[in-house]
Amino acid sequence: MKKNAFDTPRVALISFSHFVHDAYTSFLPPLLPLIIEKLSLTLSQAGLLSFVMQVPAVFNPFIGLFADNKGVARWLVILAPTFTALPMSLIVMAPSYLFLLVLLFFCGISVALYHVPSPVLVAGYSGPWKGRGMSLFMSGGELARTLGPIFAVAALSWLGADHFYLVLVLAVFTSVLLWLTLEPQQEKIGFTRSSSLKQAYTEIRHVLVPLSGILAARACMHASMGIFLGVFVEQQTGSLWYGGAALALYEAFGVAGVLSAGTLSDWMGRRKVLFWALVTAPVALLLFVYTPGVYKIPMMLVVGFSVLSTTPVMLAIVQENAEKYPSAANGLFMMVSFFVRSLAVVVVGGIGDAAGMENMFAASALAGFFALPFLIKLADKSKIDNP
């Protein structure tokens, strides 16, 4: 395969594996009412489940160092769908709260082991079109969050709680398919070197610092819409169905944004696409808050398209600037993303409690404008004139 070619089959396969992998991680919310009833959990105990699942993300940089060794990234991507699906296929059968916590913690470890090296493989198979590769890859994750809960409920209805573990079959099939397909390209995108987090940070510091600022400024918009949009619409309309439909539409347009932004950034340059998204999102969010009735709908869709579209562009930037330590660099980026998302959820929730949901959305939009000074500092090495 030519060095500058875009390996569509392998990029598509890893993107499909992202869909399968993240579909299993989306099982918890739709199955949570059943788990709460079975184990007699309080809401605080139920809330801790999601937190425990995310804790292993703090080890992302160290996972990246490990994955930068030759062949390791490939094996982590191959095995992770099965290792993630195994505990998630058992959560409805957990006999105790402690056992459930252990299952979700191990699932969180597997999630980290997958998400750190997988963008590195995608970048290796994408040639100079890393934005296109990241768009396809991230669309798999976004679709999983949309369709995964439906799959979980349908499987539970069809198989029953006692046989729910059979959903593992799809993950095993995906792992086998990855093993058969990714093997020929292992040597081209594997690494063998000793490294440290300090070396990895030094290599990408010039882009990681401004990207961290962008992540922090964007995080409140991401958290407020992703978590509280359904609640807000339900309060405005009195319909739980409208709330769920709004969230589904928001995610659907997010998929469209993810699919298009990375590819456009290959042609136009990363900063131009990020500038459009980082200006459009807060403006559309403010309009969503202050426009009446049905006029909120198009603004909501624009917010979904623009807010979620920034991730593949930023992933492409990290990989373009991490020639020596790509997995460790991605681990550092993902660790920052985890921390700012976690903090943003607490912040926007507090604002919503204190000042109301409309003011929470407005404050999130205003915070989004603070991404622009960081964008000015961001180097852009990515424009492709002759793809």
RODO-2510 file (C-alpha; in nm, 4 decimals, decimal comma):
residues 387
     n   res          X          Y          Z
     1     m     0,0000     0,0000     0,0000
     2     k     0,1276     0,3487    -0,0876
     3     k     0,2403     0,5633     0,1990
     4     n     0,0129     0,8531     0,0979
     5     a    -0,2933     0,6388     0,0223
     6     f    -0,6103     0,6314     0,2291
     7     d    -0,6814     0,2696     0,3293
     8     t    -1,0609     0,2862     0,3212
     9     p    -1,1350    -0,0788     0,4182
    10     r    -0,9176    -0,0738     0,7291
    11     v    -1,0254     0,2745     0,8403
    12     a    -1,3874     0,1669     0,7918
    13     l    -1,3289    -0,1521     0,9905
    14     i    -1,1733     0,0305     1,2860
    15     s    -1,4614     0,2811     1,2695
    16     f    -1,7051    -0,0112     1,2782
    17     s    -1,5184    -0,1555     1,5767
    18     h    -1,5575     0,1846     1,7457
    19     f    -1,9321     0,1590     1,6897
    20     v    -1,9478    -0,1947     1,8298
    21     h    -1,7196    -0,1150     2,1235
    22     d    -1,9034     0,2005     2,2296
    23     a    -2,2440     0,0406     2,1791
    24     y    -2,1638    -0,1902     2,4716
    25     t    -2,0494     0,0997     2,6892
    26     s    -2,3874     0,2672     2,6270
    27     f    -2,5756    -0,0253     2,7850
    28     l    -2,5731     0,1171     3,1384
    29     p    -2,8229     0,4089     3,1072
    30     p    -3,1110     0,2123     2,9488
    31     l    -3,0588    -0,0867     3,1790
    32     l    -3,0117     0,1226     3,4928
    33     p    -3,3804     0,1206     3,6003
    34     l    -3,3746    -0,2618     3,6008
    35     i    -3,0460    -0,2686     3,7942
    36     i    -3,1732    -0,0155     4,0502
    37     e    -3,4818    -0,2246     4,1126
    38     k    -3,2924    -0,5543     4,1312
    39     l    -3,0212    -0,4339     4,3706
    40     s    -3,2353    -0,1741     4,5556
    41     l    -2,9890     0,1063     4,4767
    42     t    -3,0174     0,4696     4,5762
    43     l    -2,9730     0,7390     4,3096
    44     s    -2,6340     0,8244     4,4595
    45     q    -2,5227     0,4632     4,4252
    46     a    -2,6528     0,4576     4,0677
    47     g    -2,4640     0,7774     3,9854
    48     l    -2,1409     0,6277     4,1178
    49     l    -2,1604     0,3492     3,8583
    50     s    -2,0867     0,5815     3,5673
    51     f    -1,8075     0,7527     3,7604
    52     v    -1,6348     0,4222     3,8393
    53     m    -1,6498     0,3319     3,4718
    54     q    -1,4628     0,6516     3,3822
    55     v    -1,1948     0,6426     3,6544
    56     p    -0,9429     0,4353     3,4492
    57     a    -0,9212     0,7272     3,2036
    58     v    -0,6661     0,8864     3,4387
    59     f    -0,4210     0,6178     3,3201
    60     n    -0,4575     0,7146     2,9525
    61     p    -0,1067     0,8656     2,9183
    62     f     0,0565     0,5539     3,0649
    63     i    -0,1522     0,3317     2,8392
    64     g    -0,0262     0,5447     2,5521
    65     l     0,3372     0,4843     2,6506
    66     f     0,2695     0,1102     2,6550
    67     a     0,0846     0,1221     2,3219
    68     d     0,3757     0,3011     2,1511
    69     n     0,5697    -0,0256     2,1560
    70     k     0,5671    -0,2171     1,8300
    71     g     0,2513    -0,4184     1,7685
    72     v     0,0904    -0,3348     2,1048
    73     a    -0,1559    -0,0795     1,9674
    74     r    -0,2884    -0,3310     1,7180
    75     w    -0,3481    -0,5979     1,9828
    76     l    -0,5207    -0,3558     2,2204
    77     v    -0,7627    -0,2526     1,9456
    78     i    -0,8262    -0,6168     1,8512
    79     l    -0,8983    -0,7388     2,2045
    80     a    -1,0780    -0,4396     2,3541
    81     p    -1,4247    -0,4907     2,1967
    82     t    -1,4453    -0,8376     2,3534
    83     f    -1,2936    -0,7304     2,6863
    84     t    -1,5377    -0,4374     2,7067
    85     a    -1,8416    -0,6409     2,6045
    86     l    -1,7739    -0,9201     2,8561
    87     p    -1,8446    -0,7196     3,1762
    88     m    -2,1211    -0,5186     3,0089
    89     s    -2,2971    -0,8392     2,9040
    90     l    -2,3070    -0,9443     3,2701
    91     i    -2,4315    -0,6262     3,4393
    92     v    -2,7975    -0,7333     3,4519
    93     m    -2,6879    -1,0596     3,6196
    94     a    -2,4671    -0,8946     3,8868
    95     p    -2,5613    -1,0451     4,2245
    96     s    -2,4470    -0,7454     4,4314
    97     y    -2,3592    -0,3777     4,4084
    98     l    -1,9919    -0,4466     4,4787
    99     f    -1,9757    -0,7052     4,1989
   100     l    -2,1385    -0,4530     3,9636
   101     l    -1,8795    -0,1892     4,0548
   102     v    -1,6002    -0,4365     3,9777
   103     l    -1,7537    -0,5201     3,6398
   104     l    -1,7816    -0,1542     3,5433
   105     f    -1,4299    -0,0736     3,6630
   106     f    -1,2851    -0,3496     3,4437
   107     c    -1,4998    -0,2259     3,1574
   108     g    -1,3520     0,1213     3,2113
   109     i    -1,0002    -0,0216     3,1871
   110     s    -1,0834    -0,1868     2,8551
   111     v    -1,2440     0,1356     2,7293
   112     a    -0,9203     0,3223     2,7984
   113     l    -0,7140     0,0473     2,6354
   114     y    -0,9216     0,0844     2,3198
   115     h    -0,9593     0,4599     2,2872
   116     v    -0,5944     0,5537     2,3343
   117     p    -0,4372     0,3483     2,0489
   118     s    -0,7290     0,3259     1,8042
   119     p    -0,6956     0,6824     1,6680
   120     v    -0,3246     0,6103     1,6175
   121     l    -0,4069     0,3124     1,3938
   122     v    -0,6625     0,5214     1,2057
   123     a    -0,4024     0,7930     1,1513
   124     g    -0,1559     0,5338     1,0226
   125     y    -0,4048     0,4004     0,7698
   126     s    -0,5244     0,7479     0,6634
   127     g    -0,2037     0,8791     0,5068
   128     p    -0,2230     1,2584     0,4813
   129     w    -0,6041     1,2523     0,5066
   130     k    -0,6090     1,2190     0,8851
   131     g    -0,9112     1,4462     0,9203
   132     r    -1,1185     1,2157     0,6988
   133     g    -1,0003     0,9143     0,8966
   134     m    -1,0857     1,0744     1,2302
   135     s    -1,4277     1,1772     1,1020
   136     l    -1,5126     0,8183     1,0065
   137     f    -1,3705     0,6889     1,3335
   138     m    -1,5596     0,9352     1,5550
   139     s    -1,8846     0,8801     1,3654
   140     g    -1,8748     0,5204     1,4855
   141     g    -1,8718     0,6348     1,8474
   142     e    -2,1473     0,8903     1,7961
   143     l    -2,3725     0,6347     1,6237
   144     a    -2,3094     0,3917     1,9083
   145     r    -2,4445     0,6390     2,1626
   146     t    -2,7554     0,6767     1,9487
   147     l    -2,8244     0,3111     1,8656
   148     g    -2,6548     0,1272     2,1539
   149     p    -2,9328     0,1857     2,4103
   150     i    -3,1915     0,0608     2,1595
   151     f    -2,9823    -0,2504     2,0983
   152     a    -2,9516    -0,3129     2,4738
   153     v    -3,3257    -0,2911     2,5387
   154     a    -3,4107    -0,5031     2,2349
   155     a    -3,1577    -0,7699     2,3344
   156     l    -3,2889    -0,7790     2,6897
   157     s    -3,6469    -0,8188     2,5657
   158     w    -3,5474    -1,0961     2,3252
   159     l    -3,2917    -1,2874     2,5328
   160     g    -3,4073    -1,2130     2,8865
   161     a    -3,1776    -1,1252     3,1765
   162     d    -3,0578    -1,4860     3,2188
   163     h    -2,9254    -1,5066     2,8626
   164     f    -2,8287    -1,1460     2,8092
   165     y    -2,4621    -1,2495     2,8052
   166     l    -2,5159    -1,3782     2,4487
   167     v    -2,4823    -1,0208     2,3218
   168     l    -2,1086    -1,0863     2,3590
   169     v    -2,1139    -1,2684     2,0232
   170     l    -2,1020    -0,9491     1,8159
   171     a    -1,7960    -0,8226     2,0037
   172     v    -1,6099    -1,1525     1,9594
   173     f    -1,6888    -1,1480     1,5878
   174     t    -1,5558    -0,7924     1,5642
   175     s    -1,2329    -0,8845     1,7432
   176     v    -1,1765    -1,1795     1,5082
   177     l    -1,2409    -0,9589     1,2063
   178     l    -0,9900    -0,7018     1,3341
   179     w    -0,7310    -0,9740     1,3927
   180     l    -0,7688    -1,1065     1,0391
   181     t    -0,7708    -0,7643     0,8732
   182     l    -0,5193    -0,5500     1,0632
   183     e    -0,2390    -0,8084     1,0645
   184     p    -0,0813    -0,7163     0,7255
   185     q    -0,0298    -0,3534     0,8256
   186     q     0,1108    -0,4068     1,1735
   187     e     0,4726    -0,3351     1,0847
   188     k     0,3904    -0,0093     0,9095
   189     i     0,2227     0,1529     1,2061
   190     g     0,3877    -0,0115     1,5048
   191     f     0,6556     0,1476     1,7214
   192     t     0,9476     0,0154     1,9209
   193     r     1,1108     0,2701     2,1469
   194     s     1,1515     0,3667     2,5075
   195     s     0,9781     0,6889     2,5979
   196     s     0,8493     0,8939     2,8878
   197     l     0,5491     1,1157     2,9400
   198     k     0,7837     1,4120     2,9595
   199     q     0,9174     1,3365     2,6113
   200     a     0,5680     1,2859     2,4733
   201     y     0,4448     1,6087     2,6326
   202     t     0,7437     1,8031     2,5023
   203     e     0,6750     1,6822     2,1504
   204     i     0,3118     1,8027     2,1423
   205     r     0,3169     2,0818     2,4026
   206     h     0,2801     2,3497     2,1346
   207     v    -0,0581     2,2056     2,0316
   208     l    -0,1705     2,0339     2,3534
   209     v    -0,1780     2,3568     2,5562
   210     p    -0,4064     2,5484     2,3168
   211     l    -0,6156     2,2363     2,2514
   212     s    -0,6633     2,1976     2,6283
   213     g    -0,7918     2,5540     2,6419
   214     i    -1,0328     2,4820     2,3569
   215     l    -1,1519     2,1643     2,5290
   216     a    -1,2124     2,3523     2,8536
   217     a    -1,4023     2,6364     2,6837
   218     r    -1,6148     2,3943     2,4807
   219     a    -1,6801     2,1542     2,7678
   220     c    -1,9716     2,3431     2,9233
   221     m    -2,1608     2,3528     2,5928
   222     h    -2,0918     1,9835     2,5422
   223     a    -2,2046     1,8934     2,8956
   224     s    -2,5138     2,1147     2,9112
   225     m    -2,6536     1,9960     2,5774
   226     g    -2,5469     1,6333     2,6043
   227     i    -2,6808     1,5794     2,9552
   228     f    -2,9547     1,8349     3,0184
   229     l    -3,1117     1,8961     2,6754
   230     g    -3,3747     1,6244     2,7234
   231     v    -3,4637     1,7574     3,0691
   232     f    -3,4901     2,1145     2,9376
   233     v    -3,7187     2,0181     2,6486
   234     e    -3,9346     1,8055     2,8780
   235     q    -3,9754     2,1017     3,1144
   236     q    -4,0627     2,3330     2,8260
   237     t    -4,3126     2,1004     2,6566
   238     g    -4,4303     1,8693     2,9328
   239     s    -4,3518     1,5712     2,7116
   240     l    -4,0866     1,3150     2,7944
   241     w    -4,1105     1,1901     2,4355
   242     y    -4,0219     1,5335     2,2980
   243     g    -3,7228     1,5420     2,5299
   244     g    -3,5961     1,2084     2,4013
   245     a    -3,6625     1,3062     2,0399
   246     a    -3,4692     1,6320     2,0857
   247     l    -3,1691     1,4482     2,2234
   248     a    -3,1806     1,1950     1,9381
   249     l    -3,1912     1,4766     1,6784
   250     y    -2,9062     1,6555     1,8520
   251     e    -2,6917     1,3411     1,8409
   252     a    -2,7889     1,2695     1,4792
   253     f    -2,6709     1,6118     1,3641
   254     g    -2,3626     1,5592     1,5773
   255     v    -2,2848     1,2527     1,3669
   256     a    -2,3222     1,4660     1,0524
   257     g    -2,0837     1,7226     1,1978
   258     v    -1,8293     1,4601     1,2942
   259     l    -1,8421     1,3036     0,9479
   260     s    -1,7903     1,6316     0,7636
   261     a    -1,5569     1,8391     0,9803
   262     g    -1,2488     1,6191     0,9671
   263     t    -1,2666     1,5751     0,5905
   264     l    -1,3207     1,9488     0,5361
   265     s    -1,0213     2,0240     0,7577
   266     d    -0,7997     1,8151     0,5278
   267     w    -0,8838     2,0565     0,2453
   268     m    -0,9368     2,3879     0,4207
   269     g    -0,6977     2,3563     0,7142
   270     r    -0,7700     2,2577     1,0739
   271     r    -0,7890     2,6073     1,2207
   272     k    -1,0411     2,7336     0,9655
   273     v    -1,2823     2,4490     1,0427
   274     l    -1,2296     2,4861     1,4169
   275     f    -1,2883     2,8611     1,3904
   276     w    -1,6204     2,8058     1,2137
   277     a    -1,7325     2,5487     1,4715
   278     l    -1,6156     2,7450     1,7762
   279     v    -1,7921     3,0622     1,6606
   280     t    -2,1090     2,8952     1,5337
   281     a    -2,1729     2,6744     1,8379
   282     p    -2,2023     2,9443     2,1090
   283     v    -2,4002     3,1780     1,8804
   284     a    -2,6443     2,8989     1,7941
   285     l    -2,6724     2,7999     2,1608
   286     l    -2,7606     3,1563     2,2618
   287     l    -3,0225     3,1675     1,9862
   288     f    -3,1547     2,8296     2,1042
   289     v    -3,2101     2,9744     2,4506
   290     y    -3,3736     3,3005     2,3485
   291     t    -3,5768     3,2106     2,0383
   292     p    -3,9387     3,1019     2,0955
   293     g    -4,1194     2,7778     2,0215
   294     v    -4,0365     2,5750     1,7131
   295     y    -3,7599     2,8178     1,6172
   296     k    -3,5497     2,6495     1,8822
   297     i    -3,5316     2,3330     1,6745
   298     p    -3,3010     2,4533     1,3931
   299     m    -3,0747     2,6243     1,6484
   300     m    -3,0525     2,3009     1,8460
   301     l    -2,9525     2,1127     1,5318
   302     v    -2,6818     2,3665     1,4479
   303     v    -2,5430     2,3372     1,8010
   304     g    -2,5258     1,9585     1,7690
   305     f    -2,3547     1,9807     1,4301
   306     s    -2,0944     2,2366     1,5412
   307     v    -2,0178     2,1386     1,9023
   308     l    -1,9526     1,7724     1,8275
   309     s    -1,7670     1,8354     1,5004
   310     t    -1,4514     1,9656     1,6701
   311     t    -1,3299     1,6322     1,8088
   312     p    -1,2044     1,4635     1,4874
   313     v    -1,0237     1,7838     1,3896
   314     m    -0,8436     1,8005     1,7233
   315     l    -0,7535     1,4301     1,7091
   316     a    -0,6033     1,4854     1,3647
   317     i    -0,3971     1,7770     1,4977
   318     v    -0,2603     1,5638     1,7822
   319     q    -0,1588     1,2815     1,5481
   320     e     0,0037     1,5165     1,2964
   321     n     0,2246     1,6607     1,5664
   322     a     0,3064     1,3356     1,7511
   323     e     0,5465     1,1635     1,5155
   324     k     0,7567     0,9916     1,7847
   325     y     0,5012     0,9124     2,0561
   326     p     0,1543     0,9055     1,8929
   327     s    -0,0255     0,6851     2,1474
   328     a     0,1205     0,8641     2,4501
   329     a     0,0249     1,1982     2,2949
   330     n    -0,3294     1,0775     2,2358
   331     g    -0,3383     0,9512     2,5953
   332     l    -0,2430     1,2967     2,7235
   333     f    -0,5098     1,4596     2,5067
   334     m    -0,7761     1,2140     2,6227
   335     m    -0,6811     1,2596     2,9885
   336     v    -0,7300     1,6353     2,9554
   337     s    -1,0601     1,5766     2,7785
   338     f    -1,1765     1,3454     3,0588
   339     f    -1,0944     1,5941     3,3334
   340     v    -1,2548     1,8961     3,1675
   341     r    -1,5705     1,6986     3,0801
   342     s    -1,6026     1,5709     3,4362
   343     l    -1,5560     1,9188     3,5825
   344     a    -1,7940     2,0759     3,3306
   345     v    -2,0781     1,8418     3,4284
   346     v    -2,0485     1,9565     3,7904
   347     v    -2,0199     2,3242     3,6941
   348     v    -2,3176     2,3383     3,4578
   349     g    -2,5287     2,1351     3,6984
   350     g    -2,4523     2,3838     3,9756
   351     i    -2,5377     2,6783     3,7497
   352     g    -2,8633     2,5105     3,6510
   353     d    -2,9605     2,4542     4,0151
   354     a    -2,8727     2,8097     4,1149
   355     a    -2,9875     3,0132     3,8161
   356     g    -3,2147     2,7944     3,6055
   357     m    -3,1551     2,5956     3,2889
   358     e    -3,1859     2,8857     3,0449
   359     n    -2,9102     3,0737     3,2269
   360     m    -2,7056     2,7535     3,2388
   361     f    -2,7198     2,7240     2,8583
   362     a    -2,6431     3,0943     2,8175
   363     a    -2,3427     3,0749     3,0510
   364     s    -2,2180     2,7680     2,8631
   365     a    -2,2413     2,9578     2,5345
   366     l    -2,0502     3,2560     2,6722
   367     a    -1,7799     3,0237     2,8034
   368     g    -1,7514     2,8788     2,4531
   369     f    -1,6248     3,2101     2,3134
   370     f    -1,3135     3,1794     2,5315
   371     a    -1,1920     2,9059     2,2951
   372     l    -1,1033     3,1631     2,0303
   373     p    -0,7881     3,3078     2,1971
   374     f    -0,6513     2,9536     2,2279
   375     l    -0,7302     2,8874     1,8626
   376     i    -0,5121     3,1827     1,7640
   377     k    -0,2149     3,0136     1,9328
   378     l    -0,2737     2,6830     1,7570
   379     a    -0,0266     2,5890     1,4854
   380     d    -0,1760     2,4544     1,1635
   381     k     0,0412     2,2105     0,9661
   382     s    -0,2437     2,0321     0,7971
   383     k    -0,3704     2,2000     0,4798
   384     i    -0,3601     1,9648     0,1804
   385     d    -0,3346     2,1412    -0,1528
   386     n    -0,3049     1,8353    -0,3803
   387     p    -0,4766     1,5327    -0,2196
***
